[in-house]
Amino acid sequence: MGFREKLLNLCAKPKGFFGRRILRRMNVSHAELADWGMSHLRAERPKEILDIGCGGGRHLYALLTKYPEANGTGIDYMPLAVEMTKRFNREFIKAGRCAAQQGDVSRLTLPSEKFDLVTAFETVYFWPDLIHCFKQVARVVKPEGVFLIVHETDGLDPKGRKFEKIIDSMTVYTAGELENALRAAGFSETSAAHHPKNPWIAVSARKPS
């Protein structure tokens, strides 16, 4: 595996010096994508937010800024990401509005039906057993709560699909595949938005009451 391939694989599991640099870069390079995805949360007024795969912490910060009455929790598989999320959101943590912890989406230990809104930015590609993981998310979402997935590739873009061959355990999904898996996991009212210029998708689903 060459140096470039090693760096790309750190996108999935960032660690060490280069992992830290990648997380900082993602905070900047994914900001426009994340904000576009959040723009589809027009009617939501969450009180408790969970960001899965919180990475460098920027998107959780944006959510807490967008919803000033909400509390936020970030989880990530990698300890470095948890550390950087805490650092990026230290003001919200000091105010008692934010927490971050290490966690595995395939074995969530969070309380059932706690969150009004769950988000996943550029991370579902790496989740094992998609329907099982979506069921884990469904368990922690309140009835009528929303799960939002935002990806920079729609599964149809050749440039995006090539990364499946470079990054270990990466699977690129179409919006339809994500919606089918969400419904199989117990969500309803799924919808997908496509960016008019980029191959970005924002897929959302609501948990039935």
N, C-alpha and C positions, 0 to 999 in steps of 0.2 A: 504494500500500500504506500503510495507516494505521499509527500507532505501535504498537498492540496486535499487529497482524500482523507487524510488524518484530521485536517482542520474541519472539513465538512462533517465528519462523524462526531466531532466535538459539539456540533449544533444540537445533536440529540442528547448527549450526555456531557455537558461542559464541566471541565475540571482543570485545575492547574492554571498557570500563567496565561496560556492561550484561551482556555475556557473563559477566564475572566474578561479577556478582551473581546471575545465573541459575544458574551452577554451584554457588555456595554454597547457594542455595535448594534445588536438586535434592538436594544432600547430605542435607538435612533432610526434604524433602517425599517423596522416594522411599525413605527408610530403611525404613519399615514394609513397603512392597512388596518391597524387596530381601530383607529378613530373612525374609519369608514364603516367597519363592522359595528361599532357601538352606535353609529348613527341610526341603525335599524331598530334600536330599543326605544322607540318613540313614546310608547304608552307606559313603560315600566316605571315603578317607583319603589325600588327595592330597599329593604331595611338591612338585609344580610346578603352579602355577596361572597361568592367563592370563585377564585381564579385558579384553575388547575393548570399546572405547568407554568408557574408564575415567572420563570426565567429571571431577567434582571430587575423586575419589579415595576417597570414603567407603566404597564397596562393597568395594574391594580391601582397605581397612583391616579391614573386618568379616570378610572371608574369612581374612586372615592371623591375626586374633584367634581365629576359630573353629578354625583348623588351625595350631596353634603350631609344628608341625614342618615346615610348608610354606614354600616361597619363592613370591613372587608377581611377576608382570610385568603392567604395565598399558600398553595402547597406545590411542592416540586420534588421530583425523585432524587435530584442531585443536591447535596449539602451546599455547594457553592452558590447555586441559584437562590436557596433560602437565605443565605448570608447576604447576598446582594439585594434581594427584595427587602430585607429588613433595613439595609442601609439606605436604599432609595426612598423608603417610606417611613423613615425614622420620625418625621414630624407627626404623621398620622398614628404611629405606634405610641409616641409620647402622649398624644391626645386620647389614647384608649380606643381608637377607631380601627386599628389594623393589627393583624397578627400573621405570622408566616411560620410554616413548619414543614418538615420533610414528610412526604407521603407518597403512596403508590395508588394510582387510580384504580388498579385492579383489586385493591384491598383497602378501600377507604375506611378509616376508623372514626370518621366524623359523625356527629349525631344525625339521626334520621329526621327528615323534613325540617331542616334548619334554615335552608337558604331560599331566598326569593329569586335569586339570579345566580347561575353558574356560567362561567365563561371558559373558553379554551382557545387560545390564540396560537396558531402554528404548532400544535402539539399532538393532535389526534392521529397524525401520521404514524406515531410511534407507540400507540396503545395496542397491547396484545389482546386478542379476542374482543373485537369491537363491541359486539352486543353485550357481552358480560360487563365490560367497562361502562357502557351506557346504562346498564341496570344499576351499577354502583352509583352513578350520578343520579339516576332517578330516585334512588332511596333517600338521598340527602336533600333533594329539592322538595319544597313545600308544594302541596296541591295548588295548581294554577301558576306555579313558578316556571321560569323560563331557563332553558339551556341554549347558549349561543356558541357556535363553532365558527371560527374565522380562519380561512386558509388563503394563501397567496397563489395557489394553483387549483384549478377546477377539475383536475383529473383528465382533462381533454387536451391540455396544453403540452405539446411534445417536450418543450424545455423543462417543464416541471416534472414530467414523468422520468426524465433521464436520471434524476437524483435517486430514484429507487434502486438503481444499479450501483450507486456509489455509497450511499449511507445505509449502514446495517439496520435491518428490521424496520425499514421505512416503507409504508404503503400509501400511495396517493389515491384518494377517493374522489369520485364524482359527487355532485350534490345529491343526485338520485340515490346513490349507494348510502350516503350518510342518512338521508331521510328514511330509507327503508330500515336501516339498522336502528334508528331512533324509535320508529314505530314498533319494531320487534321487541325493543326494550321497555315498552310501555308508555312512551310519550305520544302525544297527539298534536294536532294543529301544526304540523311541520310546514316550513316554508324556506325557500332559498332565494337569495338575491345575488345577482351577478353584476360585477362592476362593468360599466359601459366601455372601458378602454383596456383594462387589465384582466387577466384570468383569475381574478379574486372572487371568492364566494363567501357568503355569510349564511349559514344554515341555522335556523332556530326551531325549537320545539317547546311545547308547553306540556306540563304534567297535568293529567286530568284531575278534576276535583273529586 
